[in-house]
Amino acid sequence: MSAPTCPYESDPLPTEAVDVVVIGGGSAGLNGALMLARSLRSVVVIDSGTPRNAPATAMHGFIVLDGTPPPEILRRGREQVRRYGGRIVFGDVAAAEPVAPLADGDLRFTVTLADGRTLTARRVLVATGLRDVLPEVPGLAEHWGHSVVHCPYCHGYEVRDEPIGILATGPASIHHAWLFRQLTDDLVYFTRGTGLDSETRARFAARDIRVIETDVKEVVNGDDDTLAGVRLTDDTVVERRVLAVATRMEARTEGLDGLLLPMEELPDDMGRRFASAMAGATGIPGVWVAGNATDLTAQVGAAAAAGALAGAHINAVLAAADTDAALAGSTG
């Protein structure tokens, strides 16, 4: 596969060590970089240009920016980081690992890009986001982010009053049903082999949620190629304009094995994330994580806030390290 074309002008990669490298150019990574750059830290954001919300036409649920196209939010974010001296480099991380610290004990990490370029940094912020894994239903993926949605808060208002189908993937889909029922009176729950206890069935019936237990064969398109419904394995077609799916969410880990970051599986097969503590600190000294890579359900606003918190924490740790080095130098 050929390398993706850079959608914006990429900054040169510094040859000297920087304070922080941020791996990931989404809302968490950019906001973390913004906090660091405003603190006069040298910071480089490595951006693969593959944001999770790329298929969506607008971002919702974030005050002031509600309804803004995702590419526009990222464009503004890059512009603001650069305004304070931060650099944005378009590229894929092939490897990231700790290297020998300096004589004073200050940490060092090396990041290697897919094209062979390398960067050395004192600290690392991982903000790679996540990947949504859809069920293997023919025709489903082509509508992802439009007529196939996962978040009632991100997309729900835009699909209100439409005939909606829930494609069950596990226990989380039951919760999905309650939330999407708030948005439409015409909701069908396709069990797809997942179980429903008697209490849930009674609650569904009380809310007029129709349950279909025949398995789903494929997604059906209309004459205009928009989603028209689903075909069941008995060839019955159930008309739907929107399908809601609780995806399996997996943190993007490509190129990060060398950091040895602890991972965590969430219950009910919801997904896999980087484990983190307060402010995104990980079990690996010098490495933080923020956004969807560790909080799988965070929307744009929450991811940006987590990035800001991590950036502030990294700056505080660096300030202490700088003071330790100055003290050692004055007494050495």
N, C-alpha and C positions, 0 to 999 in steps of 0.2 A: 504494500500500500504506500502511495506517495505521501510525503510529509504535507500537513495542512498548510495552506497559504496564510501568512500572518495578516489578520484583519486590520492591523494598525501598525504604526511605526514602532519598532522594538528598540529599546535603549541598548547601548553597548554593555557587555558584561565587564565589570571592573576586574582589573588584574590584581589589585591589592585586596587584602582581607577586609570584609565589611563586618559591621556589628551583628546584623541579622539577615538571614535569608528566609524569605517567606515562600513556601512551596504551595502555590495555588492562588489564582487571581480572581476569585469570586468575592462576594461581599465580606466574608470573614477575613480573608487574606488581605484585601485592600484596606479594610478598616484597621486591622492590626498594623499594617505598614504605615497608615496615616498617623496613628498615635506615635509610632516610633520616629517617623520623619519629623513630626512636630516637636519631638524631644531632641532633635539634632542628632539622631542616630543615623548612621549610614545603613540603608536598607535596600535590598533588592528583592523584587517579587518575580518569581518564575511562574509564568502563566502558560498553560497548555492550550488555552483557548477553547475549552470544551465544558462550559458551564452546564450544570444539571438542568437549569430552566431554559436552555436554549430553544426548545420547541414551543415555548409559551409566547404568546403575542404581548402579554402584559403581566406585570407583577402586582399582586394585590395584598392587602392586609398590612401595609406599612404606611403609617401616616405621612402625609406630604407627598410621598412618592407613589401613592396608590394609583394604579393604571399606567405606570411608566413601563415602556418596553424594556426587558432585561438588558439588551445590549446598550441601551442609553444609560442605564444606571452604572454599568461597568465602565463605559466611556468616561462618564463624569468622575467615577472613582479613580481611574488611572490618572486623569488630569489633575485631580486634587493631590494625590500622592506625589506626583512629579512637581507640583507647585512648591513643595517643601523639600525638594532635593532627592526624593526616593526615585529609584529606577524600576522600570517594568521591562522584563525580558521575556519575549515570546519563545517558548521551547518546552520540551518534555524532559523530565528528570529521569535519567537512566540509573543513577546510583546516588545514594547519600549515606555518609558514614562518618563517625568520629575519627579524628586523627590525633596524633600526639599533642597534648596541651603544651602551652608555652612554659618556660622555666618557672614563671610565677604561679603556675597552676591554672591559668585562664584557659578555658576550653576552646577547641577548634574542631570544625566540621568541614568536610569537603563535599560539594555537590557537583556531580558530573552530568552534563546534558547529553541528549541523544546524539548531538552532532560532535561530541568530544570535548566541548569547552568545559572548563572547570571553574568553580568559585569556592573560596574559603570564607567561612563565617564563624563568628564567636558563638552565636546561638541560632536555633532553627525554630520556625513556627510552621507547622504542617496545617494547611487549610485546603486540602485537596478535594473536599466535598465527598459526594457519594454517587453511586450508580444504582438506578432503579432496575430491578430485574422483574420483568413482566412474565406472567404465565404464558406458556407456549400454546396460544390460541391463534390459529391462522387469521391474518388480517387485523390483529389487535394493534400491533406496534405502529402501523402506518398512521393511526389516529392519535397516537400518544401526545399529550399536551394540548389537545384540541377537544375532540369528542370522547377521548379516553383520558380520565383524570384520576387523581389519587387523593387530593386534598380539598375538603369542602370549604376551607377558608381561603385557599388560593384561587379556586376556580368555581366554587359553588354558586355564587350570585349570578355568574354569567350563564349557568345552565339551569337556573331556577325555572320551575313549572314545566320542564321538559320531561318526557318519559325516560326515566333513568333505570338502568340495570346495575345491580351489584354483582360483580364476578367474584365469588368467594374464593379466598386463598387460605383462610384459616380463621382463628378466633377474632383477629382484628377486624375482619369484615363485618362481624355483627355490630361492632361499634360504628363502623362506617354506615351501616344501614340506618341507625338512629339519626346520624348527622345529616345524611342526604334526604331522609324522610322529612326533615324540617324544610327542605327546599322544593319538594314536589309532592303532589298527592298521588302520583303514578310511579310507584317504585316496585320493581321486581327483584327478588333475591335468587340468584342462580347458585345453588349449593356446590356444584362441581365436585361432589363426593365428600365434602366436609360435613361434619355432624352438626345437628341442631337438637338441643334437648327440648323437652316438652314445655318448660317455662319460656324459653326463647320463642318457640313456635306460638305460644299463647300471646306473647307480647307483640310479635309480628302481626298476628291476626287482629289484635286490638288496634293496631295502627294501620290496618289495611295494606300491609306489605305482603305481596303475593310471593309464594315460595315455589320455585321450579327445581325439581330434583333430577330431571333428565339432563344428562351431561351436555355441555356446549361443544359443538363441532367446529364452528368458525364464525367470524364476524361477517355480516352481510352489508354491502354498500348499495346505495341508491344509484339512480341513473346519473346523478351529478357527482358520484364518488364520495359523497358524505356518508357517515355511518347511518345505516337504516335499521339495524337490529342484529340478532344472533340466530344462527341456525343450530338447532339441537341435533343430537345423534339420531333421532327418529325423523329427521328432515323437517320438523316443524320450525317455522320462522317466528320468532317473537320480536315484534317491532320495538325498537328502542332508538332514541336519538343520542343518548349519552350512556357510557359505561364507566363505572367507578371501580377501581382496582386498588386493593392494598398491596403494594409491591413489596418484594423483599429488598431491603436497602443495604447496600454494601459499601463501606468506606473504600475510597480509591487508595490503593496501596502500591501502585506501580512505582518501582525504583526506590522504594523506601525500606527494603528488607534489611539493609545494613544498619539502620538505626535501632533495630531490635525492639521496636515499640510494642508494648503489650496490647493484645486484641481481646475483644469481648463479644461473645455471642449473646444476642438478646433472646428472651423467651418467645415461644410460639413461632419460631422461625421468622421473626420480624427482620432480622438482619445482623450485620457484624460491623463493629465500630472499633476505633482506637479508644482504649481506656484512658480516662483522664481524671484529674482531681481539680481542686480549686484553681480558677483562672486558666485552666487548660494545661496545667503542669502534668507531665507524664512520669512514669517510673524511670525515665532516662534523663540524667542530668543534662541540662542545656537544651532540651527539646520540649516544646509546647505544641498543643493541638487545639484547633478551634473550628467552630462551624459544624456542618453536616458530617464531617469526618468522625466526630465524636458524639454529636447530638443529632441523631438521625431524623428527628422530627422538627428540627428548628426551621422556621421560615426565614426569609431574607433579613428581617429586622433583628431577630434573635441571633442569627449567625453573625451579623455585623457587630452586634453588641458583644458577643463572645470574643470576636477578633480584637475589639478595642480593649477588653479586659485583659486578654492575653498579652497584647502589645504593651500595656501599662505595666504588667507584672514583669515582663522581660526587661523593660527599661529600668525598673527598680533593682532587679538582680544585677544588671550591668553596672548600674551606679555604685552598688556595693562592691562589685569586683574592681571597678576603677579606683575606688577609695582604698581598697586593700592594697592594690598595686602601688598607689601613691605613698601609702604609709610605709610599705616595704622599701620603697626607693629612698625615702627620707631617713630611714633608720638603718639602711644597709651599709 
